[in-house]
Amino acid sequence: MIIIVVLALTLFGATTWTALQQPLARSPAFQHRLTGALLALSLAVAAALITTVLVAYP
């Protein structure tokens, strides 16, 4: 359970860091795709976390 929480927080932090580090002037389309993919992955991990909590602690 703790590993999933740490993974979710790490993914969210990585998404934020990536969005802030990539210059938009270089490739706006790449920036949007990368940020969108990382946010989708973060949402998937959050869904897994919520499912785990609901199953483990009914």
C-alpha positions in Angstrom: 0.0 0.0 0.0 2.8 2.4 1.0 4.6 1.6 -2.3 1.6 2.5 -4.4 1.2 5.9 -2.5 4.9 6.7 -3.0 4.6 5.7 -6.7 1.6 8.0 -7.1 3.3 10.9 -5.5 6.5 10.3 -7.5 4.6 10.2 -10.8 2.7 13.4 -10.0 6.0 15.1 -9.0 7.7 13.8 -12.2 4.8 15.2 -14.3 5.1 18.6 -12.7 8.9 18.7 -13.0 8.8 17.6 -16.6 6.1 20.2 -17.5 8.2 22.9 -15.9 11.6 21.8 -17.4 10.6 21.4 -21.0 10.7 24.7 -22.9 7.5 25.3 -24.8 9.2 27.3 -27.6 11.2 24.2 -28.7 8.2 21.9 -29.3 4.7 22.8 -27.9 3.2 19.6 -29.4 5.7 17.4 -27.8 5.2 19.2 -24.5 1.5 18.6 -24.6 1.8 15.0 -25.5 4.4 14.3 -22.8 2.5 16.1 -20.1 -0.8 14.4 -21.1 0.8 11.0 -21.1 2.3 11.5 -17.6 -1.0 12.8 -16.3 -2.8 9.8 -17.7 -0.3 7.5 -16.0 -0.8 9.4 -12.8 -4.5 9.0 -13.0 -4.1 5.3 -13.6 -2.0 4.9 -10.5 -4.5 7.0 -8.5 -7.3 4.7 -9.7 -5.2 1.6 -8.7 -4.6 3.2 -5.3 -8.3 3.8 -4.8 -9.2 0.3 -5.9 -6.6 -1.2 -3.6 -7.9 0.8 -0.6 -11.5 -0.2 -1.4 -10.7 -3.9 -1.8 -8.3 -4.1 1.2 -10.4 -2.2 3.6 -14.1 -2.8 2.8 
